[in-house]
Amino acid sequence: MTYLIRPMQISDIRQVMHIERRSFSMPWPSFVYVHEINHNQDAYMGVIEIVQSGESEEKRLGLSRLWTREAHSHTPLAAYGGIWMDGDEGHISTIASAPDYRGQGFGELMLIALIGRALSMQRKRIVLEVRTSNEVAQKLYFKYQFKIFNTRYEYYPDNQEDAYFMVLDGIDEAYTQMLGERIAAFRDKVEFSDSYSGFIDA
Ligand SMILES: CC(C)(COP(=O)(O)OP(=O)(O)OC[C@H]1O[C@@H](n2cnc3c(N)ncnc32)[C@H](O)[C@@H]1OP(=O)(O)O)[C@@H](O)C(=O)NCCC(=O)NCCS
């Protein structure tokens, strides 16, 4: 199995929604993804696609041209995420890994790709909101040196849960070197290429 980190396409939305509904109590409707991909020029949506081994990029693209729209929309994904370039900062808008792929590093690889996307666009401050009960995601963000900046009370309308507003700033050479080492550690375990972040394969 190899993995391809690449920009999200409209044909991914069906699979994204499959993961989205299993990941969030307030899933984004599919039209939001259409907007983020086609209309929001500040949004950079990415996916980690699962490519069966032995399937070359050339063959895969050739096959996808032959596939029906239905079949193409089932391109399997391990994770996806998005980031808005908002002034001089990046704002992570969403991130999820497929339930069957959790605990295997794909959420982390997606986060590195999102951070890398911001860095390759000269954003050195990255922010996000996370539910105060979402300890798994918080642990991931702490691992990448995000800090809780403040609490946004009753931020989530479904259950009036608070959000932590988390910030990563002061990204320096030591931080990018740490990212490089983590990427190398992933490469020892799984084969992947990246056409999304402008950072991982740069
Ligand atoms: C949050 C999420 C993206 C993490 O992705 P994942 O693929 O499960 O996580 P990974 O295997 O990449 O693990 C990376 C880090 O996340 C944290 N983590 C992952 N699973 C964890 C668990 N069960 N308990 C505690 N921490 C956990 C750890 O810090 C881990 O690093 P470590 O292996 O060195 O301990 C994933 O759980 C998910 O999609 N959750 C639902 C959607 C969501 O909550 N998104 C965040 C919105 S703010």
The ligand as a Gaussian input file, in Angstrom:
#p B3LYP/6-31G(d) Opt

LIG

0 1
 C       -8.060000      13.520000      15.884000
 C       -7.715000      12.545000      14.767000
 C       -7.569000      13.324000      13.453000
 C       -6.339000      11.896000      15.111000
 O       -5.989000      11.057000      14.042000
 P       -5.454000       9.544000      14.230000
 O       -5.159000       9.060000      12.863000
 O       -6.398000       8.774000      15.062000
 O       -4.157000       9.783000      15.122000
 P       -2.670000       9.315000      14.851000
 O       -2.591000       7.843000      14.766000
 O       -2.106000      10.097000      13.732000
 O       -1.973000       9.738000      16.233000
 C       -1.274000      10.970000      16.358000
 C       -1.340000      11.478000      17.788000
 O       -2.704000      11.743000      18.141000
 C       -2.891000      11.429000      19.537000
 N       -3.764000      10.261000      19.657000
 C       -4.194000       9.450000      18.658000
 N       -5.040000       8.508000      19.140000
 C       -5.116000       8.730000      20.468000
 C       -5.842000       8.109000      21.537000
 N       -6.635000       7.037000      21.314000
 N       -5.721000       8.612000      22.786000
 C       -4.937000       9.696000      23.018000
 N       -4.213000      10.328000      22.045000
 C       -4.311000       9.848000      20.804000
 C       -1.501000      11.092000      20.066000
 O       -0.858000      12.308000      20.441000
 C       -0.839000      10.501000      18.826000
 O        0.572000      10.557000      18.888000
 P        1.376000       9.306000      19.552000
 O        1.069000       8.122000      18.677000
 O        2.807000       9.723000      19.506000
 O        0.822000       9.141000      20.947000
 C       -8.778000      11.411000      14.636000
 O       -8.901000      10.770000      15.891000
 C      -10.145000      11.874000      14.148000
 O      -10.393000      11.938000      12.969000
 N      -11.042000      12.199000      15.111000
 C      -12.414000      12.626000      14.733000
 C      -12.416000      14.003000      14.116000
 C      -11.786000      15.029000      15.040000
 O      -11.972000      15.016000      16.254000
 N      -11.028000      15.965000      14.434000
 C      -10.395000      17.045000      15.170000
 C      -11.308000      18.210000      15.196000
 S      -10.590000      19.573000      16.094000

